[in-house]
Structures are given as C-alpha cells and as structure tokens.
Amino acid sequence: MSLDDLPKGRWVTGVQQTERAILQGNVLKVYAASDVEDRVIASLRALCLEKEIPFLQVENSALLGKACGIAVKAAAAGVLR
C-alpha cells in the first residue's frame, strides 16, 4: 500500500482525532495500521463505511507514523480535505 497521499497534504493522526475529523466532514481517506488490534480500529472502520470514506490498511504503525512525519507509531491517519 502506498502512502504517497500523506506527505503531500494535510492529515490527522490517531484513532480519536481521525474519528473527530470524519464527523466534522474533513476527511478524504483513512489509513489504518494492520498491526493494530481490531478492537482499536473497529469503530473507525465502521464510521468510514457509514460515511463512505475509503479505509485502507497499511503494513504497520511505524510506517504510518513515519509517513505522517511523526516520531511515534500511528494506529490511524486521515487525509484532510
């Protein structure tokens, strides 16, 4: 899975922050790390399905954090409008 969208645009990281941005109508696409327990991202996946937002899984949380430009792992990230 390519993370080319993240460095070019604005994004939000973390499950709660991504969910909040979705509810505000600010998210185009969501990335979630496949090494995170399903219970952590289940509500995010359901919200994306409800709002018809693409939900993509990436290899791991370290890669996602790095793609977002942060020094820690990220369970999820959303590309903002």
ABEGO torsion letter per residue (X at the ends): XBAAAAAABBBBBEAAAAAAAAAAGABABBBBBAABBAAAAAAAAAAAAAAGBBBBBBABAAAAAAAAGBABBBABBBBBX
